[in-house]
Amino acid sequence: MVLLMSSRSDWAPIDRSVIGDLLDQIPSGVFLLTGAFGDMRGAALVRWVQQVASQPPMLVIAIEKGQPLSPIIRDSRGFALCLIEANDPVCTRLFRQIPEHTQDPMISIPCMKTPSGAPVPLRATAWFDCEIMRHFDIEADHEVYIGCIHHAGRNEALPVASNRRVAKKRVAPNPKNKAAASRIASGVKSRPRRAR
């Protein structure tokens, strides 16, 4: 079954050159698919993501069937794809299992909203805000969405482990005699002796 949807005339696809470095990270990574409609929000970890077009930039996402997120995506006609760290203990623990239909899975973590209203955890390193172009209900345990990217961003405020500097403990020099100790205390460097 193919669900055809008309494109929103008030949205223009984002230029791929603006987000090319973000798109190049796909499909390697851990992804969190989110959506919102009215006062309902949903999220699910997804394993399969791929770029399917350059102009306009589009993504295809496979999501496990039976997710409470599916009707939210269908009704809002959009979703956000969030890139999260593979070792992020919070997101991977919260979204490992399918949440109950009545629960808001995003209530316990700080989030921002994309222009379409989808929640994005502040823990995400980057996000893509997409409009649904096609939905495929395939004969499998997953369903497929194709989304056109309208907005994207990165969280540059996140600390990067490789950029952290460890403060080195300053070791005080051990003077060999009283003259050397007074030079160290006064900050005067010793001069080399002249040859006679």
C-alpha positions, -999 to +999 in steps of 0.1 A: +000+000+000+014+034-010+001+065+008+004+095-016+007+129+000+008+163-017+037+186-010+032+216+013+034+247-008+046+269+021+078+248+026+109+250+005+135+222+006+167+231+022+198+234+000+220+203+003+252+223+003+242+238+037+239+204+054+262+182+033+286+175+061+257+163+083+242+142+055+276+125+050+272+110+085+243+089+073+238+059+075+266+054+101+253+063+135+225+059+160+193+076+151+162+087+171+131+093+151+107+118+167+074+134+160+046+156+175+010+162+167-012+183+190-001+175+226+012+140+216+049+133+212+067+101+203+101+088+197+118+055+186+153+043+179+157+034+142+184+012+126+180+018+089+184+053+074+197+063+040+198+093+017+177+088-014+180+121-032+203+151-034+181+178-049+160+182-029+177+163-001+156+133+010+160+105+035+144+071+038+138+056+072+126+021+082+107+019+115+094-011+133+057-016+130+034-011+160+052+020+173+030+047+189+050+071+169+036+059+135+001+076+139+018+108+151+040+109+120+010+101+098-012+129+113+016+156+115+029+146+080+065+151+093+092+138+116+126+147+130+156+124+126+181+130+154+217+118+154+228+106+188+261+092+201+263+054+199+273+052+236+247+077+249+233+059+279+202+081+283+187+079+248+196+043+242+181+032+275+149+053+272+141+042+237+153+007+236+118-007+240+085+004+224+069+028+249+032+026+260+007+045+238-003+067+267+032+077+277+052+107+266+087+092+261+103+127+259+091+140+292+122+130+312+148+146+289+154+183+279+143+189+243+140+217+218+114+219+190+121+219+153+102+244+131+076+217+124+072+210+162+090+177+165+110+173+197+148+170+195+167+159+226+194+184+235+217+154+237+214+149+199+245+160+179+225+169+148+189+168+135+169+168+103+133+182+101+114+163+074+081+164+056+067+130+046+067+125+008+058+088+008+048+061+032+052+024+023+035-003+043+057-032+032+050-069+038+076-070+066+080-061+103+090-025+093+073+003+074+092+029+054+089+067+053+106+090+028+111+125+040+121+157+023+145+178+046+133+213+052+154+223+082+185+209+099+209+218+127+237+207+149+243+211+186+277+227+189+273+233+226+279+196+233+313+189+248+336+169+226+357+143+244+387+147+222+388+185+228+389+182+266+422+193+281+434+176+312+451+200+335+487+189+342+498+190+378+526+214+381+556+199+398+577+223+418+614+220+410+636+205+437+665+229+444+700+214+449+713+242+471+703+275+488+713+297+458+691+277+434+662+278+459+663+316+461+665+319+423+633+296+420+615+317+446+623+350+429+617+337+394+652+345+382+667+321+358+703+310+364+728+322+338+754+298+324+789+304+336+814+320+313+844+300+302+876+315+316 
